[in-house]
Amino acid sequence: MKRLFVFSAFLEREKCLLYYQGSVRYVVVTADSGERIQLGLKHFQPFFSELGLRGRFRLSLTQSGAFERLEKIN
């Protein structure tokens, strides 16, 4: 059974640029359930904008806990 997490993510533009410079690879988010999850910033790259990263997201993990999908829900 896969696991689903919903959370909000907000990163300033400058923090997103650190990803491209190679100095930041991971981010820790807190799901609505209170669980903390470490994710590679590479999964958020499609959602970066000129403002940075903003929105609500749904993360799907496989039964073994491997990344499956990240989608922006608003």
N, CA, C and O atoms as a Tripos MOL2 file, in Angstrom:
@<TRIPOS>MOLECULE
protein
  296   295    74     0     0
PROTEIN
NO_CHARGES

@<TRIPOS>ATOM
      1 N           0.8430   -1.1770    0.0000 N.3       1 MET1
      2 CA          0.0000    0.0000    0.0000 C.3       1 MET1
      3 C           0.8900    1.2440    0.0000 C.2       1 MET1
      4 O           1.7670    1.3840    0.8530 O.2       1 MET1
      5 N           0.6630    2.1370   -0.9520 N.am      2 LYS2
      6 CA          1.5030    3.3150   -1.0000 C.3       2 LYS2
      7 C           1.0700    4.3240    0.0620 C.2       2 LYS2
      8 O          -0.0570    4.2910    0.5540 O.2       2 LYS2
      9 N           1.9920    5.2150    0.3980 N.am      3 ARG3
     10 CA          1.7360    6.2260    1.4160 C.3       3 ARG3
     11 C           1.6140    7.5830    0.7400 C.2       3 ARG3
     12 O           2.3580    7.8940   -0.1910 O.2       3 ARG3
     13 N           0.6710    8.3880    1.2140 N.am      4 LEU4
     14 CA          0.4370    9.7180    0.6750 C.3       4 LEU4
     15 C           0.6440   10.7540    1.7660 C.2       4 LEU4
     16 O           0.2420   10.5530    2.9120 O.2       4 LEU4
     17 N           1.2740   11.8600    1.4010 N.am      5 PHE5
     18 CA          1.5040   12.9710    2.3150 C.3       5 PHE5
     19 C           1.1050   14.2570    1.6130 C.2       5 PHE5
     20 O           1.3780   14.4380    0.4270 O.2       5 PHE5
     21 N           0.4630   15.1420    2.3460 N.am      6 VAL6
     22 CA          0.0970   16.4530    1.8160 C.3       6 VAL6
     23 C           0.8010   17.4940    2.6790 C.2       6 VAL6
     24 O           0.8390   17.3800    3.9040 O.2       6 VAL6
     25 N           1.3620   18.5190    2.0160 N.am      7 PHE7
     26 CA          2.1020   19.5470    2.7530 C.3       7 PHE7
     27 C           2.1740   20.8190    1.9290 C.2       7 PHE7
     28 O           1.9140   20.8180    0.7250 O.2       7 PHE7
     29 N           2.5290   21.8970    2.5960 N.am      8 SER8
     30 CA          2.8060   23.1710    1.9380 C.3       8 SER8
     31 C           4.3070   23.3430    1.8500 C.2       8 SER8
     32 O           5.0430   22.9000    2.7320 O.2       8 SER8
     33 N           4.7660   23.9910    0.7790 N.am      9 ALA9
     34 CA          6.1890   24.2530    0.6210 C.3       9 ALA9
     35 C           6.3780   25.6830    0.1230 C.2       9 ALA9
     36 O           5.7260   26.1230   -0.8240 O.2       9 ALA9
     37 N           7.2830   26.3900    0.7810 N.am     10 PHE10
     38 CA          7.6080   27.7590    0.4150 C.3      10 PHE10
     39 C           9.1220   27.9450    0.5010 C.2      10 PHE10
     40 O           9.7060   27.8060    1.5760 O.2      10 PHE10
     41 N           9.7420   28.2530   -0.6050 N.am     11 LEU11
     42 CA         11.1730   28.5460   -0.6400 C.3      11 LEU11
     43 C          11.3720   29.8290   -1.4300 C.2      11 LEU11
     44 O          10.7970   30.0050   -2.5040 O.2      11 LEU11
     45 N          12.1790   30.7090   -0.8980 N.am     12 GLU12
     46 CA         12.4970   31.9300   -1.6230 C.3      12 GLU12
     47 C          13.3140   31.5950   -2.8680 C.2      12 GLU12
     48 O          13.9670   30.5540   -2.9400 O.2      12 GLU12
     49 N          13.2660   32.4870   -3.8290 N.am     13 ARG13
     50 CA         13.9880   32.3160   -5.0820 C.3      13 ARG13
     51 C          15.4680   32.0250   -4.8370 C.2      13 ARG13
     52 O          16.0470   31.1560   -5.4890 O.2      13 ARG13
     53 N          16.0730   32.7420   -3.9090 N.am     14 GLU14
     54 CA         17.4950   32.5770   -3.6190 C.3      14 GLU14
     55 C          17.8080   31.1630   -3.1340 C.2      14 GLU14
     56 O          18.8560   30.6110   -3.4700 O.2      14 GLU14
     57 N          16.9150   30.5810   -2.3530 N.am     15 LYS15
     58 CA         17.1290   29.2050   -1.8670 C.3      15 LYS15
     59 C          17.0310   28.2120   -3.0270 C.2      15 LYS15
     60 O          17.7800   27.2370   -3.0750 O.2      15 LYS15
     61 N          16.1160   28.4590   -3.9530 N.am     16 CYS16
     62 CA         16.0000   27.5890   -5.1240 C.3      16 CYS16
     63 C          17.2490   27.6740   -5.9870 C.2      16 CYS16
     64 O          17.6860   26.6700   -6.5500 O.2      16 CYS16
     65 N          17.8240   28.8590   -6.0950 N.am     17 LEU17
     66 CA         19.0410   29.0300   -6.8870 C.3      17 LEU17
     67 C          20.2040   28.2330   -6.2980 C.2      17 LEU17
     68 O          21.0880   27.7980   -7.0360 O.2      17 LEU17
     69 N          20.2110   28.0380   -4.9890 N.am     18 LEU18
     70 CA         21.2580   27.2340   -4.3520 C.3      18 LEU18
     71 C          21.2380   25.8000   -4.8600 C.2      18 LEU18
     72 O          22.2770   25.1420   -4.9110 O.2      18 LEU18
     73 N          20.0620   25.3150   -5.2350 N.am     19 TYR19
     74 CA         19.9540   23.9780   -5.8160 C.3      19 TYR19
     75 C          20.7550   23.9120   -7.1210 C.2      19 TYR19
     76 O          21.5190   22.9720   -7.3400 O.2      19 TYR19
     77 N          20.5750   24.9080   -7.9760 N.am     20 TYR20
     78 CA         21.2770   24.9280   -9.2660 C.3      20 TYR20
     79 C          22.7800   25.1000   -9.0940 C.2      20 TYR20
     80 O          23.5600   24.6540   -9.9350 O.2      20 TYR20
     81 N          23.1860   25.7490   -8.0030 N.am     21 GLN21
     82 CA         24.6110   25.9220   -7.7200 C.3      21 GLN21
     83 C          25.2160   24.6650   -7.1110 C.2      21 GLN21
     84 O          26.4360   24.5530   -6.9900 O.2      21 GLN21
     85 N          24.3670   23.7250   -6.7300 N.am     22 GLY22
     86 CA         24.8480   22.4660   -6.1750 C.3      22 GLY22
     87 C          25.1190   22.4860   -4.6810 C.2      22 GLY22
     88 O          25.6490   21.5130   -4.1450 O.2      22 GLY22
     89 N          24.7720   23.5590   -3.9980 N.am     23 SER23
     90 CA         25.0760   23.6330   -2.5640 C.3      23 SER23
     91 C          23.9240   23.1430   -1.6800 C.2      23 SER23
     92 O          24.1210   22.9120   -0.4870 O.2      23 SER23
     93 N          22.7400   22.9850   -2.2460 N.am     24 VAL24
     94 CA         21.6050   22.4420   -1.4910 C.3      24 VAL24
     95 C          20.9850   21.3340   -2.3230 C.2      24 VAL24
     96 O          20.6500   21.5320   -3.4910 O.2      24 VAL24
     97 N          20.8360   20.1670   -1.7120 N.am     25 ARG25
     98 CA         20.2840   19.0220   -2.4500 C.3      25 ARG25
     99 C          18.9760   18.5200   -1.8710 C.2      25 ARG25
    100 O          18.1830   17.8910   -2.5710 O.2      25 ARG25
    101 N          18.7460   18.7960   -0.5850 N.am     26 TYR26
    102 CA         17.5650   18.2600    0.0840 C.3      26 TYR26
    103 C          16.8040   19.3460    0.8190 C.2      26 TYR26
    104 O          17.3470   20.4000    1.1500 O.2      26 TYR26
    105 N          15.5430   19.0660    1.0620 N.am     27 VAL27
    106 CA         14.6990   19.9430    1.8640 C.3      27 VAL27
    107 C          13.8820   19.0390    2.7940 C.2      27 VAL27
    108 O          13.5350   17.9160    2.4300 O.2      27 VAL27
    109 N          13.5840   19.5300    3.9780 N.am     28 VAL28
    110 CA         12.7480   18.7910    4.9240 C.3      28 VAL28
    111 C          11.4140   19.5130    5.0040 C.2      28 VAL28
    112 O          11.3610   20.7180    5.2490 O.2      28 VAL28
    113 N          10.3370   18.7640    4.7940 N.am     29 VAL29
    114 CA          8.9850   19.3260    4.8840 C.3      29 VAL29
    115 C           8.2370   18.6230    5.9970 C.2      29 VAL29
    116 O           8.5660   17.4990    6.3740 O.2      29 VAL29
    117 N           7.2280   19.2990    6.5180 N.am     30 THR30
    118 CA          6.3600   18.7000    7.5300 C.3      30 THR30
    119 C           4.9940   18.4880    6.9130 C.2      30 THR30
    120 O           4.3270   19.4440    6.5170 O.2      30 THR30
    121 N           4.5780   17.2360    6.8310 N.am     31 ALA31
    122 CA          3.2730   16.9030    6.2620 C.3      31 ALA31
    123 C           2.1660   17.3670    7.2040 C.2      31 ALA31
    124 O           2.4050   17.6200    8.3850 O.2      31 ALA31
    125 N           0.9820   17.4720    6.6780 N.am     32 ASP32
    126 CA         -0.1690   17.8700    7.4950 C.3      32 ASP32
    127 C          -0.3760   16.9170    8.6710 C.2      32 ASP32
    128 O          -0.9440   17.3000    9.6940 O.2      32 ASP32
    129 N           0.0850   15.6820    8.5240 N.am     33 SER33
    130 CA         -0.0330   14.6790    9.5880 C.3      33 SER33
    131 C           0.9760   14.9030   10.7100 C.2      33 SER33
    132 O           0.8940   14.2600   11.7560 O.2      33 SER33
    133 N           1.9370   15.8200   10.4960 N.am     34 GLY34
    134 CA          2.9770   16.0940   11.4810 C.3      34 GLY34
    135 C           4.2730   15.3600   11.2140 C.2      34 GLY34
    136 O           5.2720   15.6160   11.8860 O.2      34 GLY34
    137 N           4.2850   14.4550   10.2510 N.am     35 GLU35
    138 CA          5.4920   13.6990    9.9220 C.3      35 GLU35
    139 C           6.4560   14.5760    9.1230 C.2      35 GLU35
    140 O           6.0470   15.3370    8.2460 O.2      35 GLU35
    141 N           7.7400   14.4530    9.4440 N.am     36 ARG36
    142 CA          8.7760   15.1940    8.7300 C.3      36 ARG36
    143 C           9.3720   14.2830    7.6580 C.2      36 ARG36
    144 O           9.6630   13.1120    7.9010 O.2      36 ARG36
    145 N           9.5460   14.8560    6.4640 N.am     37 ILE37
    146 CA         10.0040   14.0770    5.3200 C.3      37 ILE37
    147 C          11.1420   14.8250    4.6390 C.2      37 ILE37
    148 O          11.0210   16.0150    4.3500 O.2      37 ILE37
    149 N          12.2360   14.1350    4.3850 N.am     38 GLN38
    150 CA         13.3500   14.7180    3.6440 C.3      38 GLN38
    151 C          13.2130   14.3200    2.1820 C.2      38 GLN38
    152 O          13.1020   13.1390    1.8560 O.2      38 GLN38
    153 N          13.2230   15.3210    1.3060 N.am     39 LEU39
    154 CA         13.0730   15.0840   -0.1290 C.3      39 LEU39
    155 C          14.2000   15.7570   -0.8900 C.2      39 LEU39
    156 O          14.6990   16.8050   -0.4790 O.2      39 LEU39
    157 N          14.5930   15.1630   -1.9800 N.am     40 GLY40
    158 CA         15.5520   15.8080   -2.8670 C.3      40 GLY40
    159 C          14.8900   16.9910   -3.5590 C.2      40 GLY40
    160 O          13.7690   16.8770   -4.0540 O.2      40 GLY40
    161 N          15.5790   18.1210   -3.5950 N.am     41 LEU41
    162 CA         15.0270   19.3030   -4.2650 C.3      41 LEU41
    163 C          14.7930   19.0510   -5.7460 C.2      41 LEU41
    164 O          14.0030   19.7590   -6.3710 O.2      41 LEU41
    165 N          15.4610   18.0630   -6.3170 N.am     42 LYS42
    166 CA         15.2800   17.7530   -7.7330 C.3      42 LYS42
    167 C          13.8230   17.4360   -8.0480 C.2      42 LYS42
    168 O          13.3710   17.6750   -9.1680 O.2      42 LYS42
    169 N          13.0820   16.9030   -7.0820 N.am     43 HIS43
    170 CA         11.6800   16.5680   -7.3100 C.3      43 HIS43
    171 C          10.8030   17.8170   -7.4120 C.2      43 HIS43
    172 O           9.7260   17.7770   -8.0050 O.2      43 HIS43
    173 N          11.2660   18.9180   -6.8350 N.am     44 PHE44
    174 CA         10.5100   20.1720   -6.8610 C.3      44 PHE44
    175 C          10.8500   21.0270   -8.0690 C.2      44 PHE44
    176 O          10.1380   21.9900   -8.3520 O.2      44 PHE44
    177 N          11.9050   20.7080   -8.7820 N.am     45 GLN45
    178 CA         12.3900   21.5440   -9.8750 C.3      45 GLN45
    179 C          11.2920   21.9390  -10.8750 C.2      45 GLN45
    180 O          11.2770   23.0940  -11.3010 O.2      45 GLN45
    181 N          10.3790   21.0530  -11.2710 N.am     46 PRO46
    182 CA          9.3380   21.4650  -12.2270 C.3      46 PRO46
    183 C           8.4000   22.5530  -11.6820 C.2      46 PRO46
    184 O           7.6740   23.1900  -12.4440 O.2      46 PRO46
    185 N           8.4210   22.7570  -10.3740 N.am     47 PHE47
    186 CA          7.5090   23.7070   -9.7510 C.3      47 PHE47
    187 C           8.1820   25.0280   -9.3690 C.2      47 PHE47
    188 O           7.5300   25.9190   -8.8250 O.2      47 PHE47
    189 N           9.4790   25.1590   -9.6500 N.am     48 PHE48
    190 CA         10.1750   26.4170   -9.3800 C.3      48 PHE48
    191 C           9.6350   27.4930  -10.3210 C.2      48 PHE48
    192 O           9.3310   27.2200  -11.4820 O.2      48 PHE48
    193 N           9.5200   28.7070   -9.8120 N.am     49 SER49
    194 CA          9.1200   29.8400  -10.6400 C.3      49 SER49
    195 C          10.0620   30.9990  -10.3520 C.2      49 SER49
    196 O          10.9910   30.8630   -9.5570 O.2      49 SER49
    197 N           9.8310   32.1230  -10.9850 N.am     50 GLU50
    198 CA         10.6660   33.2960  -10.7290 C.3      50 GLU50
    199 C          10.5170   33.7850   -9.2930 C.2      50 GLU50
    200 O          11.3590   34.5440   -8.8130 O.2      50 GLU50
    201 N           9.4670   33.3660   -8.6020 N.am     51 LEU51
    202 CA          9.2570   33.7320   -7.2030 C.3      51 LEU51
    203 C           9.8720   32.7280   -6.2320 C.2      51 LEU51
    204 O           9.9930   33.0080   -5.0400 O.2      51 LEU51
    205 N          10.2580   31.5700   -6.7370 N.am     52 GLY52
    206 CA         10.7760   30.5000   -5.8840 C.3      52 GLY52
    207 C           9.8630   29.3010   -5.9570 C.2      52 GLY52
    208 O           9.4700   28.8800   -7.0440 O.2      52 GLY52
    209 N           9.5260   28.7550   -4.8210 N.am     53 LEU53
    210 CA          8.6450   27.5930   -4.7410 C.3      53 LEU53
    211 C           7.5250   27.9140   -3.7700 C.2      53 LEU53
    212 O           7.7790   28.2750   -2.6210 O.2      53 LEU53
    213 N           6.2900   27.7850   -4.2260 N.am     54 ARG54
    214 CA          5.1390   28.0780   -3.3880 C.3      54 ARG54
    215 C           4.0000   27.1420   -3.7700 C.2      54 ARG54
    216 O           3.7220   26.9470   -4.9530 O.2      54 ARG54
    217 N           3.3410   26.5630   -2.7690 N.am     55 GLY55
    218 CA          2.1580   25.7680   -3.0700 C.3      55 GLY55
    219 C           1.9130   24.6270   -2.1060 C.2      55 GLY55
    220 O           2.6530   24.3990   -1.1490 O.2      55 GLY55
    221 N           0.8380   23.9220   -2.4070 N.am     56 ARG56
    222 CA          0.4700   22.7040   -1.6820 C.3      56 ARG56
    223 C           0.8090   21.5300   -2.5820 C.2      56 ARG56
    224 O           0.6100   21.5800   -3.7960 O.2      56 ARG56
    225 N           1.3240   20.4700   -1.9680 N.am     57 PHE57
    226 CA          1.7990   19.3340   -2.7290 C.3      57 PHE57
    227 C           1.2940   18.0270   -2.1260 C.2      57 PHE57
    228 O           0.9840   17.9380   -0.9380 O.2      57 PHE57
    229 N           1.2240   17.0120   -2.9980 N.am     58 ARG58
    230 CA          0.8970   15.6490   -2.5630 C.3      58 ARG58
    231 C           2.0610   14.7620   -2.9800 C.2      58 ARG58
    232 O           2.4260   14.7090   -4.1550 O.2      58 ARG58
    233 N           2.6330   14.0750   -2.0180 N.am     59 LEU59
    234 CA          3.7500   13.1670   -2.2390 C.3      59 LEU59
    235 C           3.2580   11.7360   -2.1200 C.2      59 LEU59
    236 O           2.5790   11.3850   -1.1550 O.2      59 LEU59
    237 N           3.5990   10.9150   -3.0980 N.am     60 SER60
    238 CA          3.2790    9.4860   -3.0740 C.3      60 SER60
    239 C           4.5760    8.7010   -2.9430 C.2      60 SER60
    240 O           5.5240    8.9080   -3.7000 O.2      60 SER60
    241 N           4.6000    7.8000   -1.9700 N.am     61 LEU61
    242 CA          5.7320    6.8930   -1.7810 C.3      61 LEU61
    243 C           5.2530    5.4700   -1.9930 C.2      61 LEU61
    244 O           4.0990    5.1460   -1.7140 O.2      61 LEU61
    245 N           6.1430    4.6220   -2.4880 N.am     62 THR62
    246 CA          5.7970    3.2140   -2.6470 C.3      62 THR62
    247 C           5.6820    2.5680   -1.2670 C.2      62 THR62
    248 O           5.9910    3.1840   -0.2470 O.2      62 THR62
    249 N           5.2440    1.3490   -1.2600 N.am     63 GLN63
    250 CA          5.1080    0.6050   -0.0110 C.3      63 GLN63
    251 C           6.4320    0.4990    0.7260 C.2      63 GLN63
    252 O           6.4610    0.4670    1.9570 O.2      63 GLN63
    253 N           7.5300    0.4430   -0.0200 N.am     64 SER64
    254 CA          8.8550    0.3350    0.5950 C.3      64 SER64
    255 C           9.4290    1.6930    0.9910 C.2      64 SER64
    256 O          10.5160    1.7660    1.5660 O.2      64 SER64
    257 N           8.6960    2.7780    0.6820 N.am     65 GLY65
    258 CA          9.1360    4.1130    1.0720 C.3      65 GLY65
    259 C           9.9050    4.8710    0.0120 C.2      65 GLY65
    260 O          10.4180    5.9580    0.2750 O.2      65 GLY65
    261 N           9.9930    4.3080   -1.1880 N.am     66 ALA66
    262 CA         10.7010    4.9810   -2.2800 C.3      66 ALA66
    263 C           9.8130    6.0500   -2.9180 C.2      66 ALA66
    264 O           8.5880    5.9260   -2.9350 O.2      66 ALA66
    265 N          10.4440    7.0950   -3.4370 N.am     67 PHE67
    266 CA          9.7190    8.1580   -4.1170 C.3      67 PHE67
    267 C           8.9490    7.5870   -5.2960 C.2      67 PHE67
    268 O           9.4690    6.7760   -6.0630 O.2      67 PHE67
    269 N           7.6950    8.0250   -5.4290 N.am     68 GLU68
    270 CA          6.8920    7.6150   -6.5650 C.3      68 GLU68
    271 C           6.4450    8.8170   -7.3880 C.2      68 GLU68
    272 O           6.5870    8.8280   -8.6110 O.2      68 GLU68
    273 N           5.8980    9.8420   -6.7040 N.am     69 ARG69
    274 CA          5.3370   10.9780   -7.4470 C.3      69 ARG69
    275 C           5.1640   12.1870   -6.5260 C.2      69 ARG69
    276 O           4.8420   12.0490   -5.3460 O.2      69 ARG69
    277 N           5.3850   13.3670   -7.0920 N.am     70 LEU70
    278 CA          5.1150   14.6160   -6.3860 C.3      70 LEU70
    279 C           4.2520   15.4510   -7.3200 C.2      70 LEU70
    280 O           4.6130   15.6810   -8.4740 O.2      70 LEU70
    281 N           3.1100   15.9030   -6.8130 N.am     71 GLU71
    282 CA          2.2380   16.7230   -7.6360 C.3      71 GLU71
    283 C           1.7900   17.9570   -6.8610 C.2      71 GLU71
    284 O           1.5540   17.9080   -5.6540 O.2      71 GLU71
    285 N           1.6830   19.0470   -7.5800 N.am     72 LYS72
    286 CA          1.1960   20.2890   -6.9960 C.3      72 LYS72
    287 C          -0.3250   20.2370   -7.0300 C.2      72 LYS72
    288 O          -0.9210   19.9590   -8.0710 O.2      72 LYS72
    289 N          -0.9490   20.5060   -5.8890 N.am     73 ILE73
    290 CA         -2.4080   20.3970   -5.8350 C.3      73 ILE73
    291 C          -3.0910   21.7540   -5.7910 C.2      73 ILE73
    292 O          -4.3190   21.8170   -5.8460 O.2      73 ILE73
    293 N          -2.3290   22.8490   -5.6930 N.am     74 ASN74
    294 CA         -2.8910   24.1960   -5.8840 C.3      74 ASN74
    295 C          -1.8000   25.2120   -6.0180 C.2      74 ASN74
    296 O          -2.0790   26.3990   -6.1840 O.2      74 ASN74
@<TRIPOS>BOND
     1     1     2 1
     2     2     3 1
     3     3     4 2
     4     3     5 am
     5     5     6 1
     6     6     7 1
     7     7     8 2
     8     7     9 am
     9     9    10 1
    10    10    11 1
    11    11    12 2
    12    11    13 am
    13    13    14 1
    14    14    15 1
    15    15    16 2
    16    15    17 am
    17    17    18 1
    18    18    19 1
    19    19    20 2
    20    19    21 am
    21    21    22 1
    22    22    23 1
    23    23    24 2
    24    23    25 am
    25    25    26 1
    26    26    27 1
    27    27    28 2
    28    27    29 am
    29    29    30 1
    30    30    31 1
    31    31    32 2
    32    31    33 am
    33    33    34 1
    34    34    35 1
    35    35    36 2
    36    35    37 am
    37    37    38 1
    38    38    39 1
    39    39    40 2
    40    39    41 am
    41    41    42 1
    42    42    43 1
    43    43    44 2
    44    43    45 am
    45    45    46 1
    46    46    47 1
    47    47    48 2
    48    47    49 am
    49    49    50 1
    50    50    51 1
    51    51    52 2
    52    51    53 am
    53    53    54 1
    54    54    55 1
    55    55    56 2
    56    55    57 am
    57    57    58 1
    58    58    59 1
    59    59    60 2
    60    59    61 am
    61    61    62 1
    62    62    63 1
    63    63    64 2
    64    63    65 am
    65    65    66 1
    66    66    67 1
    67    67    68 2
    68    67    69 am
    69    69    70 1
    70    70    71 1
    71    71    72 2
    72    71    73 am
    73    73    74 1
    74    74    75 1
    75    75    76 2
    76    75    77 am
    77    77    78 1
    78    78    79 1
    79    79    80 2
    80    79    81 am
    81    81    82 1
    82    82    83 1
    83    83    84 2
    84    83    85 am
    85    85    86 1
    86    86    87 1
    87    87    88 2
    88    87    89 am
    89    89    90 1
    90    90    91 1
    91    91    92 2
    92    91    93 am
    93    93    94 1
    94    94    95 1
    95    95    96 2
    96    95    97 am
    97    97    98 1
    98    98    99 1
    99    99   100 2
   100    99   101 am
   101   101   102 1
   102   102   103 1
   103   103   104 2
   104   103   105 am
   105   105   106 1
   106   106   107 1
   107   107   108 2
   108   107   109 am
   109   109   110 1
   110   110   111 1
   111   111   112 2
   112   111   113 am
   113   113   114 1
   114   114   115 1
   115   115   116 2
   116   115   117 am
   117   117   118 1
   118   118   119 1
   119   119   120 2
   120   119   121 am
   121   121   122 1
   122   122   123 1
   123   123   124 2
   124   123   125 am
   125   125   126 1
   126   126   127 1
   127   127   128 2
   128   127   129 am
   129   129   130 1
   130   130   131 1
   131   131   132 2
   132   131   133 am
   133   133   134 1
   134   134   135 1
   135   135   136 2
   136   135   137 am
   137   137   138 1
   138   138   139 1
   139   139   140 2
   140   139   141 am
   141   141   142 1
   142   142   143 1
   143   143   144 2
   144   143   145 am
   145   145   146 1
   146   146   147 1
   147   147   148 2
   148   147   149 am
   149   149   150 1
   150   150   151 1
   151   151   152 2
   152   151   153 am
   153   153   154 1
   154   154   155 1
   155   155   156 2
   156   155   157 am
   157   157   158 1
   158   158   159 1
   159   159   160 2
   160   159   161 am
   161   161   162 1
   162   162   163 1
   163   163   164 2
   164   163   165 am
   165   165   166 1
   166   166   167 1
   167   167   168 2
   168   167   169 am
   169   169   170 1
   170   170   171 1
   171   171   172 2
   172   171   173 am
   173   173   174 1
   174   174   175 1
   175   175   176 2
   176   175   177 am
   177   177   178 1
   178   178   179 1
   179   179   180 2
   180   179   181 am
   181   181   182 1
   182   182   183 1
   183   183   184 2
   184   183   185 am
   185   185   186 1
   186   186   187 1
   187   187   188 2
   188   187   189 am
   189   189   190 1
   190   190   191 1
   191   191   192 2
   192   191   193 am
   193   193   194 1
   194   194   195 1
   195   195   196 2
   196   195   197 am
   197   197   198 1
   198   198   199 1
   199   199   200 2
   200   199   201 am
   201   201   202 1
   202   202   203 1
   203   203   204 2
   204   203   205 am
   205   205   206 1
   206   206   207 1
   207   207   208 2
   208   207   209 am
   209   209   210 1
   210   210   211 1
   211   211   212 2
   212   211   213 am
   213   213   214 1
   214   214   215 1
   215   215   216 2
   216   215   217 am
   217   217   218 1
   218   218   219 1
   219   219   220 2
   220   219   221 am
   221   221   222 1
   222   222   223 1
   223   223   224 2
   224   223   225 am
   225   225   226 1
   226   226   227 1
   227   227   228 2
   228   227   229 am
   229   229   230 1
   230   230   231 1
   231   231   232 2
   232   231   233 am
   233   233   234 1
   234   234   235 1
   235   235   236 2
   236   235   237 am
   237   237   238 1
   238   238   239 1
   239   239   240 2
   240   239   241 am
   241   241   242 1
   242   242   243 1
   243   243   244 2
   244   243   245 am
   245   245   246 1
   246   246   247 1
   247   247   248 2
   248   247   249 am
   249   249   250 1
   250   250   251 1
   251   251   252 2
   252   251   253 am
   253   253   254 1
   254   254   255 1
   255   255   256 2
   256   255   257 am
   257   257   258 1
   258   258   259 1
   259   259   260 2
   260   259   261 am
   261   261   262 1
   262   262   263 1
   263   263   264 2
   264   263   265 am
   265   265   266 1
   266   266   267 1
   267   267   268 2
   268   267   269 am
   269   269   270 1
   270   270   271 1
   271   271   272 2
   272   271   273 am
   273   273   274 1
   274   274   275 1
   275   275   276 2
   276   275   277 am
   277   277   278 1
   278   278   279 1
   279   279   280 2
   280   279   281 am
   281   281   282 1
   282   282   283 1
   283   283   284 2
   284   283   285 am
   285   285   286 1
   286   286   287 1
   287   287   288 2
   288   287   289 am
   289   289   290 1
   290   290   291 1
   291   291   292 2
   292   291   293 am
   293   293   294 1
   294   294   295 1
   295   295   296 2
@<TRIPOS>SUBSTRUCTURE
     1 MET1         2 RESIDUE 1 A MET
     2 LYS2         6 RESIDUE 1 A LYS
     3 ARG3        10 RESIDUE 1 A ARG
     4 LEU4        14 RESIDUE 1 A LEU
     5 PHE5        18 RESIDUE 1 A PHE
     6 VAL6        22 RESIDUE 1 A VAL
     7 PHE7        26 RESIDUE 1 A PHE
     8 SER8        30 RESIDUE 1 A SER
     9 ALA9        34 RESIDUE 1 A ALA
    10 PHE10       38 RESIDUE 1 A PHE
    11 LEU11       42 RESIDUE 1 A LEU
    12 GLU12       46 RESIDUE 1 A GLU
    13 ARG13       50 RESIDUE 1 A ARG
    14 GLU14       54 RESIDUE 1 A GLU
    15 LYS15       58 RESIDUE 1 A LYS
    16 CYS16       62 RESIDUE 1 A CYS
    17 LEU17       66 RESIDUE 1 A LEU
    18 LEU18       70 RESIDUE 1 A LEU
    19 TYR19       74 RESIDUE 1 A TYR
    20 TYR20       78 RESIDUE 1 A TYR
    21 GLN21       82 RESIDUE 1 A GLN
    22 GLY22       86 RESIDUE 1 A GLY
    23 SER23       90 RESIDUE 1 A SER
    24 VAL24       94 RESIDUE 1 A VAL
    25 ARG25       98 RESIDUE 1 A ARG
    26 TYR26      102 RESIDUE 1 A TYR
    27 VAL27      106 RESIDUE 1 A VAL
    28 VAL28      110 RESIDUE 1 A VAL
    29 VAL29      114 RESIDUE 1 A VAL
    30 THR30      118 RESIDUE 1 A THR
    31 ALA31      122 RESIDUE 1 A ALA
    32 ASP32      126 RESIDUE 1 A ASP
    33 SER33      130 RESIDUE 1 A SER
    34 GLY34      134 RESIDUE 1 A GLY
    35 GLU35      138 RESIDUE 1 A GLU
    36 ARG36      142 RESIDUE 1 A ARG
    37 ILE37      146 RESIDUE 1 A ILE
    38 GLN38      150 RESIDUE 1 A GLN
    39 LEU39      154 RESIDUE 1 A LEU
    40 GLY40      158 RESIDUE 1 A GLY
    41 LEU41      162 RESIDUE 1 A LEU
    42 LYS42      166 RESIDUE 1 A LYS
    43 HIS43      170 RESIDUE 1 A HIS
    44 PHE44      174 RESIDUE 1 A PHE
    45 GLN45      178 RESIDUE 1 A GLN
    46 PRO46      182 RESIDUE 1 A PRO
    47 PHE47      186 RESIDUE 1 A PHE
    48 PHE48      190 RESIDUE 1 A PHE
    49 SER49      194 RESIDUE 1 A SER
    50 GLU50      198 RESIDUE 1 A GLU
    51 LEU51      202 RESIDUE 1 A LEU
    52 GLY52      206 RESIDUE 1 A GLY
    53 LEU53      210 RESIDUE 1 A LEU
    54 ARG54      214 RESIDUE 1 A ARG
    55 GLY55      218 RESIDUE 1 A GLY
    56 ARG56      222 RESIDUE 1 A ARG
    57 PHE57      226 RESIDUE 1 A PHE
    58 ARG58      230 RESIDUE 1 A ARG
    59 LEU59      234 RESIDUE 1 A LEU
    60 SER60      238 RESIDUE 1 A SER
    61 LEU61      242 RESIDUE 1 A LEU
    62 THR62      246 RESIDUE 1 A THR
    63 GLN63      250 RESIDUE 1 A GLN
    64 SER64      254 RESIDUE 1 A SER
    65 GLY65      258 RESIDUE 1 A GLY
    66 ALA66      262 RESIDUE 1 A ALA
    67 PHE67      266 RESIDUE 1 A PHE
    68 GLU68      270 RESIDUE 1 A GLU
    69 ARG69      274 RESIDUE 1 A ARG
    70 LEU70      278 RESIDUE 1 A LEU
    71 GLU71      282 RESIDUE 1 A GLU
    72 LYS72      286 RESIDUE 1 A LYS
    73 ILE73      290 RESIDUE 1 A ILE
    74 ASN74      294 RESIDUE 1 A ASN
